[in-house]
Amino acid sequence: MKRIILSAAVVVASLTASFGQTAKHVILISIDGFRPDFYLDKKWPAPNLQKLMTSGVYANGVNSVFPSVTYPSHTTLVTGALPARHGIYYNAPVDAQKGEWYWFENQIKVATLWDAVQKKGLTSGSIMWPVTVGAPITYNFPVKRADNDEKTDQLSVTRPVVTPANLLDEFEKGSNTKLTPNHFKGDDLDRTTGKMANYIIAKHKPSLMAIHYLAMDHAGHDYGRDHDHIRESLVLVDSLIGNVLQTVEKAGIKNQTAIIITGDHGMVTRTTNLAANVWLTQAGLMGKDGWKARFEGAGGSAFLYLKDKNDKATLEKVKQILANVTPEEKKLFRVVERKEMDAVGANPEPALALALAKGVAFGGATEGATIRKTKLGGTHGYFPDFQEIRTGFIAVGAGINKGVKIEEMGIQDVAPVIAKLLGLDFKAPDGKLYPQILKK
């Protein structure tokens, strides 16, 4: 993955970040589908984001993981580790049952910020953060959906895994709100997420509070990158960030609080589907009687699995197939060999991957045409080496520098900042600490 380093003084954060605490509270806000142009370009209706950018540190672009999808990315944000280390390779495990995503914190193979906060005797909070069921989070409303995609609602499924068990009852009483399934549908999900987060911040003042807003990503998938619905979602999320700022001030902790706003990936308008498994079916490598090789898609990428991981003959056959597709097909992807996948910390299981061209998404068909036009919408999951798929970064408040621009960083570089601010004993295996983010 390309990385532009601005300073020779970048410190590798695999060193223990157990330094003096410079912020008593850190609020980590993830906007799913967040893009740096929302704060860099004033044509976008984001006054709070744009004001915060000028008050602290911001990045022109933040590289995601490969594939650039939500669950691996959010796990990297709280571990400083890339997927090859932390083990959350996609949103859902390969060959998982319907509805079986990476829900549980014990599926993460490395230490998290939650672990480090607990170890120091501090408190934490989290609302709708992926892969947090069972996490050592003091006040936790995790993401969980029904097994087997049963028809139910977010509230009913999540209530049994909320911690502490009385958190929702406490919230309802303290905020004079009676939660219903409708509070967790559409844009109201983000509004409810914001209300719950603000309640925890005001009432409990945790050392680390993580908030995950989803409306932007949903709008991007439904309408593409630049639709009016994106503007509407941005207005909503920006206002929710404003509410967090007001809550921090009213709680009397403004001067002790650092706020970090980032995301998991950008968004690309989808125009074409590439059904790569059609090639394998035509070559006899997939069929009703079984398979020897198959591609698993992740939006703007696809990963080649071999039935027998040591089957070098089948792998070479697939490579020949890819080398001999038509010129029209060939311009829609590039092959990412295992060595390059290892270099960017991708899933160690697949034999190779396809990085699809901008606007191209993986199609699941195994027969018929390989190239298919698709309805209006957006996707991500691409190899994180172009601006549209990058996410953003803004940091402001206690312990944070002012007037600093970072040209390019990675989402694995966020956890070291939080660890430094809170003085945690924490190692980020793949992250780097950019010292210019912090006050000297």
Stockholm file with secondary structure:
# STOCKHOLM 1.0

chainA/1-440         MKRIILSAAVVVASLTASFGQTAKHVILISIDGFRPDFYLDKKWPAPNLQKLMTSGVYANGVNSVFPSVTYPSHTTLVTGALPARHGIYYNAPVDAQKGEWYWFENQIKVATLWDAVQKKGLTSGSIMWPVTVGAPITYNFPVKRADNDEKTDQLSVTRPVVTPANLLDEFEKGSNTKLTPNHFKGDDLDRTTGKMANYIIAKHKPSLMAIHYLAMDHAGHDYGRDHDHIRESLVLVDSLIGNVLQTVEKAGIKNQTAIIITGDHGMVTRTTNLAANVWLTQAGLMGKDGWKARFEGAGGSAFLYLKDKNDKATLEKVKQILANVTPEEKKLFRVVERKEMDAVGANPEPALALALAKGVAFGGATEGATIRKTKLGGTHGYFPDFQEIRTGFIAVGAGINKGVKIEEMGIQDVAPVIAKLLGLDFKAPDGKLYPQILKK
#=GR chainA/1-440 SS CCCCCCCTTCEETTSCCCCCCCCSEEEEEEETTCCTHHHHCTTSSCHHHHHHHHHSEEESCEECCSSCCHHHHHHHHTTSCCHHHHCCCSSSCTTCCTTCCSCBGGGCCSCCHHHHHHHTTCCEEEESCSSCBTCSCSEEECCCCCGGGCSCCHHHHHGGGCBSTTHHHHHHHHHTCCCCGGGGSTHHHHHHHHHHHHHHHHHHCCSEEEEEECHHHHHHHHHCSSCHHHHHHHHHHHHHHHHHHHHHHHTTCGGGEEEEEEESCCCEECCEEECTHHHHHHTTSEETTEESEEEEECSSEEEEEESSTTCHHHHHHHHHHHHTSCHHHHTTEEEECHHHHHHTTCCSSSSEEEEECTTEEECCCSSSCSEEECCSCEECCCCSCSGGGCBCEEEEETTBCSSEEESCEEGGGHHHHHHHHHTCCCCCSSCEECGGGBCC
#=GC SS_cons         CCCCCCCTTCEETTSCCCCCCCCSEEEEEEETTCCTHHHHCTTSSCHHHHHHHHHSEEESCEECCSSCCHHHHHHHHTTSCCHHHHCCCSSSCTTCCTTCCSCBGGGCCSCCHHHHHHHTTCCEEEESCSSCBTCSCSEEECCCCCGGGCSCCHHHHHGGGCBSTTHHHHHHHHHTCCCCGGGGSTHHHHHHHHHHHHHHHHHHCCSEEEEEECHHHHHHHHHCSSCHHHHHHHHHHHHHHHHHHHHHHHTTCGGGEEEEEEESCCCEECCEEECTHHHHHHTTSEETTEESEEEEECSSEEEEEESSTTCHHHHHHHHHHHHTSCHHHHTTEEEECHHHHHHTTCCSSSSEEEEECTTEEECCCSSSCSEEECCSCEECCCCSCSGGGCBCEEEEETTBCSSEEESCEEGGGHHHHHHHHHTCCCCCSSCEECGGGBCC
//
